[in-house]
Amino acid sequence: MNTLFDKIWDRHVVQIVKDGPTQLYIDRLYCHEVTSPQAFAGLRARGLKPFRPKQIFCMPDHNTPTHDQDKPIQDPISRKQIDTLDKNCKDFGLTEYKMNTSDNGIIHVVGPEKALSLPGMTIVCGDSHTSTHGAVGAVAFGIGTSEVEMVLASQCILQQKPKSMRINISGKLKPGVTAKDVALYLMSQLTTSGATGYFVEYAGPVIRDMSMDGRFTLCNLSIEMGSRGGFVAPDEKTFAYLKGRQFAPKGKEWDKAVAYWKTLKSGDDAVFDKELNFKGEDIEPRITFGTNPGMGIAIDGKVPDLNQIPAEDQASFKKALNYMGFHPGEKLMGHPIDYVFLGACTNGRIEDFRAFAHIVKGHQKAEGVTAWLVPGSWLVDRQIRQEGLDKIIEAAGFQIRQPGCSACLAMNDDKIPAGKYAVSTSNRNFEGRQGPGSRTILASPLVAAAAAITGKITDPRTL
């Protein structure tokens, strides 16, 4: 019996090149302003047009300022990239959700919100965190700029078929443990290269219990284990999430779609190239201590001692600790922090703002902490206000900014200063990722909220 990955992949094969890659049909191409300009320039140079423009959706998000979006963009590079995307969409007749419109946000948040991402699809974007869309049961993965041009021109891509991996998580998560903690735990167990060459299916009771927002977070971080992507088989939660959204099938077409989507699961006798099992009860709230997402510990744990690190990794381990200003064997609980970032395509959804509001309610932002709370889309912003979360958050001394990628990768003005510590709900903690010299501690929205009101790394379960 084929795995779910095999089912979706095989259904999209156009042809297999002998001793070469597979030509794969792509259902949906997303484009943003950073990785698309050269692809559009390539089309122009060859006198080509997009083959299936109705399958392509574009959106500025990386360079979008998170305040004063109604005013001209001050940064010339950001302004040029956003203006270039706008011109390309006009010239080639593509749908664009422009900055400061109700449809805009981070492309990996907006795609599922609009039900542009559906079960059984193949989805690509010139962005590594395209794996996010796997939460609806799609095969979604990031591609390079030359491949963006290929999909624009042909609606197909040449790809080597990845191997299949299933990660089963049994049992239940403890209170205060989130999907972000699950992802950080898996990265610490597999390392950032442990799933290289694989496409991961997440399964088991913990995944079934997980909300859709939680599944988006988990799938978003699949790439940080080295995998090509990650996904969850669609179920009743998936169907309930998608029903009634803008691009979801309607009427009889909905019933027909759901009937097909119900077939999208791995058989009981499906054989995976690799299968791993973990227990939900083993996972605690987590933080990172180093400069890749796999360098993580339980929030009440200690930075590993040097003798716990393989000899070949000790030099990079020491370099990471030196950059972060931490020491082997050190406990990080109680360590002062300077910035808190809630947002990104990892944790910029309504559930994340509910979690943050739950912790800060009745408290006040710690003096000396700068907090950037950035919704992943204008829809999330509307939900925050409809639910009154903005009142709770503002009463605690915080402000909600305008949607965009923000401090996840500091392509706009939201940069963490050199040497400062940021507890961040984003996806990467590489050197300089959030600004030159910035020190990033990855965490869940609950841990971020606890740090924001105490001014230090704090276990949210104590609040």
N, C-alpha and C positions, 0 to 999 in steps of 0.2 A: 504493500500500500504506500502511495506517495505521501510525503509530508505536505503540509499546507504550502510551504514555500515552493515545492515542486509543482503543485497544482496551479498556483498563480503564475509562476515563471513559464511553465510549459504552455499555458494558454496564450502567452504573449510572444512566443518565439515566431519570428518571421522566417528566418533560415539559420542554419548552423554552418559556419564557414569551416571547411575541412582543415583540421590542424590549426584552427584559429578560434576567434570569439563567436559568440551568438549575436545575431541581429535581433534585438528585442524591441517590440512595439511599446511605446510609452503613452499612457492614457492622459497624464497631466504633467505639464512643465510649468514650474513656478520660476519667475525671474525677479531678482532685486537689483539694486543700482550698482553693486560693487563688482559682481562677477559677470555681468552681461554686456558691458560696452564693447569689448573686443569681439564678442560673439556676433553682435549686430553689425559691427564694422566688417567682419568676415562675410556676412550675407551680402552687404553692399558691394564689397570687392568682387564677389562672384556673380552679382546680378541676380541674386535669389530672393525669394520671399518665404515667410513661414508657410510650411506645408499645410498645417491644420491650425490656423490662428485661434479658433474657438476653444482649443484645448490648452491655451497658454494664458496665464494670468500673472500680472506684474505688479510690483509694489515696492516703493522705497521704505526701508526700515533701519538699515545699519547706520546711516548718516543723519537720520532724522533727529532734530533737536527735541528735547523733552520739555521745553517751555517756549512760549511765544511762537508757536508754529504758524500763527497768522502773519508773522513779520518776516521780512527777507532773511535768509540764512546768512549768518555772519561769516562762517568759515568758507573760504573760497573753494576748497576741494570738495567739501560736502555739497555745496551749492551746485557745483559743476556736475557731480555724479547724479544728483537728483534731477537736475535739468536735462541731462543726457538721456536718462531713462524715459522721462516725459516725452522728449522728441522722438526717441526710438519707437515708443508705443504709438504715437501719432503717425509716424511715417509708415509703420508696418501694420497698422489697424488692429492693435492688440488691446485687450482689456487691461486698464491700469486703475488700481485703487490708490488715488493720489494722497499725498501727505495732507493732514488736516481735513480729511473728509471722514464721514461716519463709517466708511468701509475699511479704513486704513488700520494698520497695526503692524505687528511682526508677522511675516508671511506664514510662519509655521504655527501661529496661533489662529490667524484669520482663515487659512485653508480649511481646517476642520470645522470652525465655527459656521462657515457658509455651506458646509457639506460639499465643498469642491473635492475633498478627499473622501473616498468611499471604499468600502471593503472590496477586495479583489483587484484593485487598481495597481498599475505600476506608476510611480510618481518620482520625478527627479527635480532637482534644483541645484544651482551652482552654490551649494552651501552644505557643509558636512552634517548639520543637524536636521537635514531633511528626514532622517530616520524617525523624527517625531510623529509623522503621519502614519507610521506603522501601528499606532495605537488603535486605528479603526479597522485594522486587518488588511492593510495595503503593503505591497512591497515597495518601500520608499527609500531612496538613498541619494547621497550627494554626488555631484559630478564636477568635473573641471570645466573651464571656460570653453575649450575647444569642443568638449562634448555638448555643452549648451548650444553651440552653433550647429552641431550635428542634429540635435533634436529639433531645433528651430526649423532646419531645412528639410528634415525627413520624418519627423515624429518617431524616429527610431534611434537606437544607440547600439554600439558594439560593446559587448561585455563578456568577460569570462564568468561562467556560472559559479557563484560561491558555494562552499560546502555548507551543510546545515548543522545547526546546533540547537538543542533544546535545553533551556534552563528551567528546572522545576523548583518552585518554592512552596514547601508544605507548611501546614499549621496556620498560625495567625500572628499578626504583628502585635507587639505590645503597645499600650497607650503611649502617644507621643512619638511614635515611629512612623515615618512617612515614606512615600514612594522615593523621594530624594535620598533618604537613608538607605533604602534597599539598593538603589543604583550605586551609591558610594561604597556600600558594603561589597557588592559584586565586583566593583573595580579593584578594591583592595585584595580580593581573593584571586581574581583572574589576572591582575595587573593590567596596564594600559595596552598590552599587546596580546593578551590571553585569548582573544576571540578573533585574531587576525585571520582573514580568509574565510570567515564564516558569516552566515546570516542567521540571526538568533531568533528563535521563537520562545517567548516567555509563557510559562504555563504553571498550573498548580493552584491550590486553594488561595494563597496570598494574592495571586494575580486576578483570580476570579472575584475576590472581595474588593479589589482595588477600583476606585472610581475612574471614570474616563480621564479626568484631569490628572490623576495619579499615573495612569497608563501613558499619557502624553509625556510626562516627566521621565518615566522609566525608559520609554523608547527613544526619547531625545538624547539620552546619555549612552545609548548603545555604542555609538561611534567611539566613545572614550575608552572602551575596552578593546578597540582595534577592529571591531566587527564592521562589515559592510552596511549593516542595518539591523534593526530589531523590530519585532511586531508581536501582536497579540491576536489570537483568533477572534473574530467577531462573535458577540453573543447578545443576549437581550439588552444588556447595558449599552452596547454599541448602537443597537437599533433605536432604543429610546433616546439616546443622545442625538442621533441624526434626524429623527422624524420631525418633519415640519420646517427644517432649515431651508434656506433659500434655494440651494441647488439639489436638494434631496429629491428623489423621484416622488411623484404625487399619484394619488388614487390607485388605479389598478397597477400602474407601473411600480408603485411602492411595494405592493403585495408580491409582485413578480420578482422584484429585486431582493426582498427579504427571503423569499424561497430559495433563491440562488445563494445568498449570503450564508444561509444556514448550512450549506454544503461545504463552506470554507473552514475546514478543520482537518488536522492530521488524524489519520485513522489510528485505531487502537494498536495496530501492528506496524505502524510507520517506523521506519528505521532511519535514525539520524547519524550523521558522521561523528557526532560527539553529543553526549548527554550528561548534564551536571545536575546535582541535587543539593538544595540548601534548605535550612529550616528557618521559618519566619521568626521563631522565638530566639534565635541566636543574634538577631539584629537589634542594635541600640541606636539612638540618635547619634549622628556622626559629624565629624569635621575633618578637613584636610590639614596637614602640617607642612606639606612640601610644595613642589612646583609642577606636579601633574595630578590629575584627579584620582589616580590610584594610590597616592600617598596619603592614606586616611586612617583614622582611628576612631573608636568609640569616644564620645564626648568626655567621658570620665576616665579615658585611658591615658597611656603615656606614649610619647614619641618613642619609636623603637631604639634599642641600643645598637651600637655599630655591629656587635657580634651576631645580631639577628638578621643582618643584611648580607646577601650573597657577596662574596669577594669582588665579583665583576661589577657589582652595582654600588660599591661603597663610595667611590669617587663622586658619582652623581648624587648620591644620598647626602654626602657632606656638603657639596656645592649647593644643593637645595636648602639645607638647613642654614647654611651661612647666609644665603639670600633672604630667607625668612626671619633670621634672627632667633631661631630656636636651637635647642640642644638635645642630643640623644638622652632618652630617659626622662625628659621633662614632661610634666603634666601641664596641659594648656588651659584647663578649667581655671577661670579667674584672670586669664591674661587680658590686659586692657586692649580695647579696639578703638578705631577712630571713625570708621565709616560702616554703614550697613546698606546693602543694595538688595531690594526685593524686586524681581522682574526677570526679564529675558524669556526666550522661547522655552526655557526649562521650567520656570516658576512664575510666570506672569499672568496666570489665569485666576478666575474668580475664587476657586477653592484656596489658592495661595493667599489671597487678600483676606479671606475669611479666617484662615489660620493665624495670620499676622494680627488681625483685629482681636481675635480671641485672647491672645497673649497680652497685648498692650492695653486692653480695656481696663480702665481704672488706674493705670500707671502713667508716668510721664517719661518722655524721651530723656535719656541721660545727657547731662550737660557735657558738651565737648564732642558729642557724636553727631556726625552729619549723616542723614538718612535719605536715600533716594528710593522712592516707592513708585515704580513705573509699570502701569498696566500693559499687558501684551497687545491690547487692541482697544479701539474706541467702544466696542461692545462690552468688554470687561469694565471699562470706565463707567459705562451706563449702569451695568449690574451693581458695581460698587455703590453707586449713588442711590439706586432703587432699593437696595438692602440696608441703607443707612450706615454702611461700613465707613464711609468717608467721615461721618460725624464722630464715630468712635476713634478713628485714626487721628483726626485733627484735634480732638479733645486731649489726646495724649501728646500733642506737640509735633505731629508729623504733617507733611504736605504730600499730596498725590500729584505726581507730574504727568505730562502728556505721553501717550504711547510711543514706543520705539525700542530699539535694541539697547540703547543707553549704555550703562557702564559695563555691560557684558564684555565688550571689546573696545570701548573707548574710542570709537570712530567719530563721535560727536564731542560735545563739550564736557560730557560727564566722565571725567578722568580722576582716578584716585592719585593723590600726590605721592611722590617718591618717599619710601620709608614708612608710609602709613599702612595700618592694618584695616582690611575690609572684610567683614563677614558678608559673603555674597551668595545669593541663590542661583547664580549663573552656572555655566557648565565647565569652565576652564579656569585653571589657576596658574597658567604658564607665567614665566618671568615677563613682567611688563604688559601682560594681557589687559589689565584694567587701567593702564597708564604707566609710563616709564618709571621703574623702581617701585611700583606698587606691590603690596603683599596681600595676596588673596587667600582667604580661608573659606572654602566651599561648605555650604550647610543648607539645611532645610529652612522654609519660611518660619517654622516654630523657633529654631535656634537663632535665626536672624532677628526675630522679634525680641527674644530674650536678651540678646546682646544689645539691642537698640535701647532698651529701658534700664539695663544695668551698667552699660559701658564696658562690659567685659564678656568673655566667653562664659556662657551660663547654660546649664542644663534646663531646658524649658519645663521639664517635669517638676522642677522645684517651685515653679510659679503657679 
